[in-house]
Amino acid sequence: MSEAKKITLIIVDDYANFLEGISAFLLRLEQYEILAIFSSGPVLLEEIWNYDPDVILLDIKMPWLNGLEIAKRLNSFGVKFRLIAVTMH
């Protein structure tokens, strides 16, 4: 029996406790593989070329660049991804 393809993720959030909690939760689920975790949008924009995620879990409200602006830039780069936006608001 072949193994199902894992959903690959990049997680981006400036709140360390959220990053720790969500990554610990997802690591326990076999169907997900975390490719990278970033604490800021500018770092994601620099590093995205090293990854090919199925999904980017992206905080909407972050310093320097908000999540919506990051998503627009990724789209303008031609990066193909699904977005899950998260926010405390």
FIVODREN-131970 format. One record per atom (N, C-alpha, C, O): residue in three letters; atom name; x negated, z, y negated. Coordinates in steps of 0.001 Angstrom, whole numbers. Example, Ala and Ser with C-alpha at 12.3 -4.5 7.8 and 13.67 -1.06 7.14 Angstrom:
% residues 2
    aa   at         u         w         v
   ALA    N    -13190      7800      5690
   ALA   CA    -12300      7800      4500
   ALA    C    -13200      7800      3300
   ALA    O    -14236      8465      3319
   SER    N    -12850      7080      2250
   SER   CA    -13670      7140      1060
   SER    C    -12900      7870       -30
   SER    O    -13409      8039     -1138
% end
This chain:
% residues 89
    aa   at         u         w         v
   MET    N      -843         0      1172
   MET   CA         0         0         0
   MET    C      -889         0     -1237
   MET    O     -1793       828     -1351
   SER    N      -640      -922     -2163
   SER   CA     -1473     -1003     -3357
   SER    C     -1055        44     -4380
   SER    O       110       431     -4478
   GLU    N     -2041       477     -5125
   GLU   CA     -1812      1483     -6151
   GLU    C     -1247       811     -7397
   GLU    O     -1721      -255     -7787
   ALA    N      -236      1419     -8032
   ALA   CA       355       879     -9248
   ALA    C      -667       924    -10384
   ALA    O     -1498      1829    -10458
   LYS    N      -586       -70    -11262
   LYS   CA     -1478      -119    -12418
   LYS    C     -1182      1059    -13341
   LYS    O       -26      1335    -13662
   LYS    N     -2225      1739    -13757
   LYS   CA     -2060      2848    -14693
   LYS    C     -1827      2316    -16102
   LYS    O     -2345      1263    -16474
   ILE    N     -1049      3052    -16873
   ILE   CA      -840      2748    -18276
   ILE    C     -2003      3355    -19040
   ILE    O     -2237      4562    -18970
   THR    N     -2730      2521    -19767
   THR   CA     -3899      2997    -20498
   THR    C     -3506      3364    -21928
   THR    O     -2713      2676    -22572
   LEU    N     -4080      4462    -22401
   LEU   CA     -3707      5023    -23699
   LEU    C     -4918      5308    -24569
   LEU    O     -6004      5622    -24083
   ILE    N     -4698      5189    -25870
   ILE   CA     -5585      5755    -26870
   ILE    C     -4728      6725    -27663
   ILE    O     -3601      6403    -28038
   ILE    N     -5259      7907    -27919
   ILE   CA     -4538      8927    -28672
   ILE    C     -5269      9148    -29992
   ILE    O     -6485      9338    -30018
   VAL    N     -4498      9119    -31105
   VAL   CA     -5087      9298    -32430
   VAL    C     -4265     10330    -33194
   VAL    O     -3080     10127    -33459
   ASP    N     -4908     11432    -33542
   ASP   CA     -4232     12487    -34297
   ASP    C     -5296     13353    -34946
   ASP    O     -6351     13581    -34354
   ASP    N     -5041     13833    -36143
   ASP   CA     -6015     14669    -36834
   ASP    C     -5880     16143    -36481
   ASP    O     -6682     16954    -36945
   TYR    N     -4904     16511    -35686
   TYR   CA     -4659     17903    -35329
   TYR    C     -5243     18185    -33942
   TYR    O     -4718     17713    -32934
   ALA    N     -6323     18952    -33897
   ALA   CA     -7071     19180    -32656
   ALA    C     -6208     19805    -31561
   ALA    O     -6334     19432    -30395
   ASN    N     -5343     20741    -31911
   ASN   CA     -4502     21381    -30895
   ASN    C     -3561     20383    -30233
   ASN    O     -3319     20461    -29029
   PHE    N     -3032     19450    -31011
   PHE   CA     -2171     18417    -30423
   PHE    C     -2980     17539    -29475
   PHE    O     -2533     17240    -28367
   LEU    N     -4161     17130    -29905
   LEU   CA     -5010     16286    -29055
   LEU    C     -5330     16972    -27732
   LEU    O     -5264     16354    -26670
   GLU    N     -5673     18241    -27806
   GLU   CA     -5987     18983    -26583
   GLU    C     -4771     19104    -25678
   GLU    O     -4869     18891    -24469
   GLY    N     -3622     19447    -26262
   GLY   CA     -2410     19648    -25471
   GLY    C     -1899     18379    -24830
   GLY    O     -1595     18371    -23637
   ILE    N     -1798     17312    -25591
   ILE   CA     -1242     16060    -25047
   ILE    C     -2201     15442    -24035
   ILE    O     -1765     14884    -23028
   SER    N     -3504     15537    -24297
   SER   CA     -4442     14966    -23319
   SER    C     -4430     15775    -22026
   SER    O     -4489     15192    -20943
   ALA    N     -4355     17093    -22110
   ALA   CA     -4276     17920    -20895
   ALA    C     -3015     17590    -20099
   ALA    O     -3055     17513    -18871
   PHE    N     -1913     17397    -20789
   PHE   CA      -654     17049    -20125
   PHE    C      -769     15685    -19440
   PHE    O      -414     15553    -18269
   LEU    N     -1257     14681    -20152
   LEU   CA     -1325     13324    -19606
   LEU    C     -2335     13200    -18470
   LEU    O     -2146     12395    -17558
   LEU    N     -3397     13985    -18519
   LEU   CA     -4387     13934    -17442
   LEU    C     -3810     14390    -16106
   LEU    O     -4323     14020    -15050
   ARG    N     -2750     15188    -16148
   ARG   CA     -2108     15646    -14915
   ARG    C     -1168     14595    -14323
   ARG    O      -739     14723    -13177
   LEU    N      -848     13569    -15089
   LEU   CA        74     12529    -14625
   LEU    C      -723     11325    -14146
   LEU    O     -1490     10736    -14908
   GLU    N      -541     10969    -12905
   GLU   CA     -1347      9910    -12284
   GLU    C     -1134      8530    -12885
   GLU    O     -2022      7683    -12796
   GLN    N        15      8283    -13492
   GLN   CA       307      6932    -13971
   GLN    C      -338      6602    -15320
   GLN    O      -223      5476    -15802
   TYR    N     -1021      7586    -15933
   TYR   CA     -1653      7358    -17235
   TYR    C     -3162      7534    -17151
   TYR    O     -3671      8376    -16411
   GLU    N     -3862      6719    -17930
   GLU   CA     -5311      6839    -18062
   GLU    C     -5639      6852    -19551
   GLU    O     -5319      5908    -20274
   ILE    N     -6271      7915    -19997
   ILE   CA     -6671      8015    -21403
   ILE    C     -8008      7306    -21566
   ILE    O     -9007      7697    -20961
   LEU    N     -8019      6263    -22385
   LEU   CA     -9251      5519    -22632
   LEU    C    -10106      6180    -23697
   LEU    O    -11332      6206    -23597
   ALA    N     -9439      6723    -24736
   ALA   CA    -10176      7334    -25843
   ALA    C     -9247      8249    -26626
   ALA    O     -8026      8098    -26613
   ILE    N     -9867      9199    -27305
   ILE   CA     -9163     10121    -28190
   ILE    C     -9918     10110    -29515
   ILE    O    -11131     10314    -29554
   PHE    N     -9183      9870    -30598
   PHE   CA     -9798      9839    -31928
   PHE    C     -9068     10797    -32855
   PHE    O     -7857     10985    -32736
   SER    N     -9806     11400    -33778
   SER   CA     -9197     12330    -34722
   SER    C     -8959     11711    -36093
   SER    O     -8542     12402    -37023
   SER    N     -9223     10411    -36225
   SER   CA     -8934      9737    -37494
   SER    C     -8701      8243    -37270
   SER    O     -9213      7637    -36329
   GLY    N     -7915      7689    -38166
   GLY   CA     -7613      6262    -38089
   GLY    C     -8804      5363    -38337
   GLY    O     -8974      4380    -37616
   PRO    N     -9652      5660    -39342
   PRO   CA    -10809      4794    -39568
   PRO    C    -11718      4664    -38339
   PRO    O    -12265      3591    -38083
   VAL    N    -11876      5745    -37586
   VAL   CA    -12697      5662    -36369
   VAL    C    -12023      4747    -35354
   VAL    O    -12695      3939    -34713
   LEU    N    -10707      4861    -35198
   LEU   CA     -9986      3948    -34299
   LEU    C    -10217      2505    -34708
   LEU    O    -10492      1657    -33859
   LEU    N    -10107      2215    -36006
   LEU   CA    -10275       834    -36472
   LEU    C    -11674       301    -36176
   LEU    O    -11840      -891    -35915
   GLU    N    -12677      1168    -36214
   GLU   CA    -14045       749    -35883
   GLU    C    -14235       545    -34385
   GLU    O    -14955      -359    -33962
   GLU    N    -13587      1389    -33586
   GLU   CA    -13842      1421    -32148
   GLU    C    -12863       608    -31299
   GLU    O    -13101       426    -30105
   ILE    N    -11780       120    -31881
   ILE   CA    -10735      -537    -31086
   ILE    C    -11280     -1699    -30264
   ILE    O    -10740     -2015    -29204
   TRP    N    -12327     -2327    -30735
   TRP   CA    -12876     -3493    -30036
   TRP    C    -13516     -3122    -28704
   TRP    O    -13788     -4000    -27885
   ASN    N    -13755     -1855    -28480
   ASN   CA    -14335     -1389    -27224
   ASN    C    -13283     -1079    -26164
   ASN    O    -13625      -693    -25046
   TYR    N    -12010     -1245    -26505
   TYR   CA    -10926      -837    -25617
   TYR    C     -9833     -1899    -25571
   TYR    O     -9737     -2755    -26450
   ASP    N     -9029     -1824    -24545
   ASP   CA     -7860     -2694    -24406
   ASP    C     -6689     -1838    -23913
   ASP    O     -6289     -1934    -22753
   PRO    N     -6141      -996    -24808
   PRO   CA     -5093       -70    -24370
   PRO    C     -3742      -759    -24219
   PRO    O     -3450     -1746    -24895
   ASP    N     -2930      -222    -23322
   ASP   CA     -1539      -652    -23239
   ASP    C      -740       -19    -24370
   ASP    O       142      -651    -24951
   VAL    N     -1061      1244    -24677
   VAL   CA      -307      2025    -25655
   VAL    C     -1272      2792    -26550
   VAL    O     -2288      3313    -26091
   ILE    N      -933      2851    -27835
   ILE   CA     -1641      3724    -28767
   ILE    C      -640      4776    -29227
   ILE    O       400      4453    -29801
   LEU    N      -967      6032    -28968
   LEU   CA      -176      7168    -29415
   LEU    C      -781      7579    -30750
   LEU    O     -1901      8089    -30799
   LEU    N       -39      7356    -31839
   LEU   CA      -613      7420    -33177
   LEU    C       177      8347    -34080
   LEU    O      1388      8195    -34239
   ASP    N      -521      9309    -34669
   ASP   CA        83     10200    -35654
   ASP    C       388      9400    -36915
   ASP    O      -434      8604    -37368
   ILE    N      1562      9614    -37470
   ILE   CA      1956      8895    -38685
   ILE    C      1287      9481    -39922
   ILE    O       843      8738    -40798
   LYS    N      1212     10805    -40000
   LYS   CA       671     11448    -41200
   LYS    C      -724     11980    -40924
   LYS    O      -901     13000    -40258
   MET    N     -1726     11257    -41460
   MET   CA     -3121     11667    -41323
   MET    C     -3830     11420    -42642
   MET    O     -3400     10574    -43427
   PRO    N     -4917     12151    -42897
   PRO   CA     -5677     11893    -44121
   PRO    C     -6394     10539    -44053
   PRO    O     -6553      9975    -42970
   TRP    N     -6810     10041    -45163
   TRP   CA     -7532      8781    -45354
   TRP    C     -6616      7586    -45167
   TRP    O     -6370      6856    -46127
   LEU    N     -6106      7363    -43973
   LEU   CA     -5165      6267    -43706
   LEU    C     -4022      6819    -42878
   LEU    O     -4252      7498    -41877
   ASN    N     -2789      6537    -43285
   ASN   CA     -1682      7018    -42463
   ASN    C     -1479      6088    -41269
   ASN    O     -2002      4975    -41235
   GLY    N      -723      6558    -40308
   GLY   CA      -527      5814    -39075
   GLY    C       116      4457    -39254
   GLY    O      -204      3514    -38531
   LEU    N      1029      4351    -40218
   LEU   CA      1672      3052    -40450
   LEU    C       673      2028    -40974
   LEU    O       702       867    -40567
   GLU    N      -207      2450    -41872
   GLU   CA     -1240      1544    -42381
   GLU    C     -2211      1148    -41271
   GLU    O     -2638        -4    -41199
   ILE    N     -2555      2088    -40420
   ILE   CA     -3438      1791    -39292
   ILE    C     -2793       760    -38375
   ILE    O     -3446      -193    -37949
   ALA    N     -1506       951    -38069
   ALA   CA      -792         0    -37209
   ALA    C      -765     -1387    -37839
   ALA    O      -944     -2384    -37140
   LYS    N      -545     -1467    -39140
   LYS   CA      -553     -2764    -39840
   LYS    C     -1914     -3437    -39718
   LYS    O     -2000     -4638    -39466
   ARG    N     -2964     -2663    -39898
   ARG   CA     -4317     -3242    -39806
   ARG    C     -4628     -3708    -38386
   ARG    O     -5194     -4784    -38192
   LEU    N     -4259     -2898    -37398
   LEU   CA     -4475     -3320    -36016
   LEU    C     -3737     -4619    -35728
   LEU    O     -4272     -5519    -35081
   ASN    N     -2503     -4709    -36217
   ASN   CA     -1714     -5926    -36029
   ASN    C     -2386     -7116    -36718
   ASN    O     -2430     -8211    -36158
   SER    N     -2908     -6907    -37922
   SER   CA     -3566     -8008    -38644
   SER    C     -4863     -8430    -37966
   SER    O     -5303     -9570    -38124
   PHE    N     -5482     -7518    -37209
   PHE   CA     -6686     -7849    -36436
   PHE    C     -6341     -8677    -35199
   PHE    O     -7225     -9269    -34580
   GLY    N     -5055     -8719    -34839
   GLY   CA     -4649     -9428    -33638
   GLY    C     -4704     -8581    -32382
   GLY    O     -4634     -9108    -31272
   VAL    N     -4827     -7274    -32548
   VAL   CA     -4862     -6361    -31402
   VAL    C     -3466     -6292    -30793
   VAL    O     -2485     -6084    -31507
   LYS    N     -3374     -6464    -29497
   LYS   CA     -2096     -6382    -28784
   LYS    C     -1943     -4979    -28216
   LYS    O     -2791     -4526    -27448
   PHE    N      -875     -4291    -28585
   PHE   CA      -653     -2926    -28124
   PHE    C       797     -2541    -28347
   PHE    O      1510     -3152    -29143
   ARG    N      1210     -1524    -27632
   ARG   CA      2486      -876    -27900
   ARG    C      2166       405    -28641
   ARG    O      1136      1035    -28403
   LEU    N      3053       782    -29533
   LEU   CA      2812      1939    -30378
   LEU    C      3844      3020    -30109
   LEU    O      5045      2754    -30052
   ILE    N      3358      4243    -29945
   ILE   CA      4223      5410    -29961
   ILE    C      3786      6219    -31165
   ILE    O      2672      6742    -31203
   ALA    N      4667      6320    -32148
   ALA   CA      4374      7062    -33361
   ALA    C      4828      8501    -33204
   ALA    O      5937      8760    -32736
   VAL    N      3982      9431    -33590
   VAL   CA      4328     10843    -33544
   VAL    C      4164     11450    -34922
   VAL    O      3330     11014    -35716
   THR    N      4971     12461    -35195
   THR   CA      4884     13155    -36473
   THR    C      5497     14533    -36347
   THR    O      6345     14770    -35487
   MET    N      5075     15425    -37189
   MET   CA      5652     16771    -37242
   MET    C      6905     16789    -38121
   MET    O      7627     17786    -38139
   HIS    N      7172     15711    -38844
   HIS   CA      8304     15661    -39782
   HIS    C      9517     15030    -39150
   HIS    O     10557     14908    -39797
% end
